[in-house]
Structures are given as structure tokens and as C-alpha cells.
């Protein structure tokens, strides 16, 4: 994506909300610095962003966070931000620190206050194992290790067959 003020690559994506109106800005570092520069003229872009948007993370911290991946399903935090969906129930635990403020902003609390199923499904462990095995099979196929992929496929089929009984 290109900067809206010049032709450089946009590295800052800013959403401003004023009286309920949303305005999205996509700016390069130089244009973002000019846009976010406090009227006093002091401070860095990171400080201006934190002050202007109430965000405490620098782009380096965000880049590191975007690489963090769930050990069960393999979804990265970047993929979550991009698509707005998590990959499995374990993501809530793995990304807990990052998701807590988001959940509070959306729901007002971090504790669930609505209806719940009477009990968790008995096959939750099997479902988790299937997610892990499917990810391993995809990695084996990507690595062209077809023998391992077929063994994993057979394990997946056995687990699925046992779950249907």
C-alpha cells in the first residue's frame, strides 16, 4: 500500500475517530512524522503515536509480536490482525496478554457474563490433536516429505473414525 501523501510505501496505518466518524490514513514514516508531530515540535514519531493514538507499542515491538505464532494451530498474531479471526481455542491462552485489552475495549470486561454450554465437549482433546496433526501434515507436504504426510493422514483418519462412534 502506498502513502496517501506521497508515493512511498505506507508503514503507518492510522484510524481516527471523531464524533463517530472513522477516517483511515495510510502514511509513510516521513509523512506520519509530520502528521503526528506535536504542536510543540518535540518528540519522536513513536512518542507521538503513543500520545496521539494511546498506543504503547513501537513498530519494532509490533513486528516481533506479528511473528508470534500459536504452537497448536500455527496462526500468527499478524494473521489474526489481518483477518480478525483466531485459529483455535488455544490462541486465547497463547495471545492472552495481547488480546486482553482488545477484549476489554470490545466487551467492557474480560469475564464472560452470558450463556455457556452445559459442559465442554468430551472430544476437545481429540479436536486439538486433529488441528495439530493437520498442521504437521501441511508442513510435511510443503517439505515434500510425502511418506510422513501419508502416515499423519492415516492417524487423522483413525482419530476421525473413532470420533464418529
N, C-alpha and C positions, 0 to 999 in steps of 0.2 A: 504494500500500500504506500502511496506517495503522500508527502506532506501537502496539506491544503494551502500552504502559503508559498512553497517553493517546490522544486522538483526532486528533492532528496527523499530518501526512504523515511517513512514515518516510524518513529520509535516510541513516541508518547501518544497514548490514546486517552483522551480526557472527556469525561461526560459531566457537563454542568447542568444542575437542576435549579431553575429559577422559577418560582411561583408555579411549580408543577410542570413546566416546560423543560424537555430534555434536549440538550444540544451536544452533539458528539463532535469532538475535534481530533484530528489526526495530524500530529506535527512532528517534525524532525527535532533533534536536540537543540539546535540553534534557535529555531522559531519558538520552541517550548520555553526556552530560557527567557526570550523576550516577552512572551505571553504571560509567564508566571512570575516575572521579576517584580518583587515588591516595590511599591512606590518609593521607598527609601533607597532602592538600588543596591542593598547589601544582601548577601546570602547566595547560596548555590542553588542550582536547579532542584536538587534533591530536597533541600530545606524548603524551597518554595512549594514544591509538590506536596510535601508533608503538611505545610501550613495551609495551602490553598485547598487541598482535597482531603485533609485529615487522614493521610496515608503515611504509615511509618516505615515503608519498605522502599529501598533503593532498587534501581533496575538490576544491579548485581544480585541482590538478595532474591529478587523475583525470578531471575534467570536460574538460580540454584533451586529455588522452590519448584519451578516448572519442570525440572528434571527428576524430582522426587516421584517414585513410582510405587504402586501397591504391590507387595510381594505375592499376593494371591492372583489378582486378575491382570496385573501389569499396566493398568491405566496410569498415566502421568497426571500431575496436577495441571499441566498445560492443557491436556486433552479435556480435563474437567472444565477448565475456564473457557475453552473453545466451544464445547458442545453443551455445557451446563448439566451434564449427567455423570453420575458416578458409575463405576463398573460392577461393584459388588458390595455387599453389606460391610465387608472388612475395610472399605475405604473410609467409612465414618470413624473408625478407630485410627487408621493409619494417617489420615489427614485431619485429625481431631483439632489440633491447635489452629490450623488454617481455617477450618470450617466453622468453628465456634462463633467468631464474630459475625460471619455471614449469616448463620442461622439466627443469631440474636437480632440482626437487622431485619430479617425477613419475618420471623415469627414472634419476636419480642421476648422469647425465653429459649433456654436450651433443653428444658424438660418437656416431654410430650404430655399434653393435657387432654387428649381426645380418646377415642375408642381404640382398643387394641384387640388383636386376635386372642381367643381364649388361651392358647398356648402356642409356643413356637413349633413349626413343623418338625416332625421327628427326623426327617431326612435332610436337615440343614447341613450336617457334616458331609453327606454324600453330594449335595449340590455344590458345596465349596470344593470338594475333591474334583468334581467334574469340571469346574471352572479352571482349576489349576492344571488338570490334565489336558484340556483343550488348548490352553496357552502353551504348554510344553510341546504338544503335537504341532502347533503352528511354528514354534521355534525350530523343531526338528525338520519340518518341511522346508522352512526358509534356509536352514543349514544343509539341505539336500541329504539329510540322514533319514532316508525313507524306511529303512528297516526299523529304526527306533520309532518312527512315526506310526508304522503299522502295529507295533506292539502296544503303543499308547492307545491307538484307535480301538484295539481289541479290549483293552482294560476299560475304556469308556463304554463300549457296547455291553460288557459284563455288568458294569455298575448300573447302566440304564435299564438293563433287563431285570436286575434284582429290584430296582425301584418300582417296576410295573407290577410286581407280585403283590 
